[in-house]
Amino acid sequence: MEAHELSSAIVAYLGWGTSPRPGAHESAVAACARSSSPGGLVDRVRAIVAESLAVPVDWESLSLADAGRAVAAGMGARHPELDQPALDALAWSFTYAWR
């Protein structure tokens, strides 16, 4: 699986830049599959999104916006293959879920 493919699939799955709120747009992921099977790519994206939603946050010291930035930074460290739009999409999804 190519890094660009995975990053594009995360953005498409969540609807970053195209949807008013994060979603689970599995059919959009299929369009991103170039070197992976669509089903395998969906599974990988779901796992990364679930991982991002489970990042522990110190709510005593962080605002929601700061928590989103912390999640993006943490996921970037865990998954250096992800590009900035994918990290932004994960942060958006996280902050939407926690608001």
C-alpha positions as CSV (number, residue, x, y, z in Angstrom):
1,M,0.0,0.0,0.0
2,E,1.4,3.4,-1.0
3,A,1.5,6.2,1.5
4,H,-0.4,8.5,-0.8
5,E,-3.1,5.9,-1.4
6,L,-3.6,5.5,2.4
7,S,-3.7,9.3,3.1
8,S,-6.1,9.9,0.2
9,A,-8.3,7.1,1.4
10,I,-8.5,8.6,5.0
11,V,-9.4,12.0,3.6
12,A,-12.1,10.4,1.3
13,Y,-13.4,8.1,4.0
14,L,-14.0,10.9,6.5
15,G,-15.2,13.4,3.9
16,W,-12.6,16.0,4.8
17,G,-13.1,19.0,2.6
18,T,-16.3,17.7,1.1
19,S,-18.7,16.9,3.9
20,P,-20.0,19.1,6.7
21,R,-19.2,16.4,9.3
22,P,-17.0,13.4,9.4
23,G,-18.5,10.2,8.0
24,A,-17.7,6.7,7.0
25,H,-17.7,7.0,3.2
26,E,-16.5,3.5,2.3
27,S,-17.4,3.8,-1.4
28,A,-15.1,6.8,-1.7
29,V,-12.2,4.7,-0.4
30,A,-12.6,2.3,-3.4
31,A,-11.8,5.1,-5.8
32,C,-8.4,5.6,-3.9
33,A,-7.4,1.9,-4.2
34,R,-4.6,1.6,-6.7
35,S,-2.1,-0.9,-5.3
36,S,-4.5,-2.3,-2.6
37,S,-7.7,-4.1,-2.7
38,P,-10.6,-1.8,-1.9
39,G,-11.7,-4.0,1.1
40,G,-8.2,-4.1,2.5
41,L,-7.9,-0.4,2.2
42,V,-11.2,0.2,3.9
43,D,-10.1,-2.1,6.8
44,R,-6.8,-0.2,7.2
45,V,-8.5,3.2,7.1
46,R,-11.1,2.1,9.7
47,A,-8.3,0.9,12.0
48,I,-6.4,4.2,11.8
49,V,-9.6,6.2,12.4
50,A,-10.4,4.0,15.4
51,E,-6.9,4.4,16.7
52,S,-7.1,8.2,16.3
53,L,-10.4,8.4,18.2
54,A,-8.8,6.4,21.1
55,V,-5.8,8.7,21.6
56,P,-5.7,9.7,25.3
57,V,-6.0,13.4,25.9
58,D,-5.4,15.4,29.0
59,W,-8.7,17.4,29.1
60,E,-7.5,19.3,32.2
61,S,-4.8,21.1,30.2
62,L,-6.0,21.1,26.6
63,S,-8.8,22.8,24.8
64,L,-10.7,20.9,22.1
65,A,-8.7,22.6,19.4
66,D,-5.4,21.8,21.2
67,A,-6.5,18.2,21.6
68,G,-7.2,18.0,17.9
69,R,-3.7,19.3,17.2
70,A,-2.2,16.8,19.7
71,V,-4.1,13.9,18.0
72,A,-2.7,15.0,14.6
73,A,0.8,15.2,16.0
74,G,0.5,11.9,17.8
75,M,-0.9,10.1,14.7
76,G,1.8,11.6,12.6
77,A,4.4,10.2,14.9
78,R,2.7,6.8,14.9
79,H,2.1,6.8,11.2
80,P,4.8,8.9,9.5
81,E,3.5,7.8,6.1
82,L,0.4,9.9,6.5
83,D,0.4,13.4,4.9
84,Q,-0.9,16.6,6.4
85,P,-4.4,16.4,4.9
86,A,-4.9,12.9,6.3
87,L,-3.7,14.1,9.8
88,D,-6.0,17.1,9.5
89,A,-8.9,14.8,8.7
90,L,-8.2,12.6,11.7
91,A,-8.0,15.7,14.0
92,W,-11.3,17.0,12.5
93,S,-12.9,13.6,13.2
94,F,-11.6,13.5,16.7
95,T,-12.7,17.0,17.6
96,Y,-16.1,16.5,16.1
97,A,-16.6,13.3,18.1
98,W,-15.6,15.0,21.3
99,R,-17.5,18.2,21.0
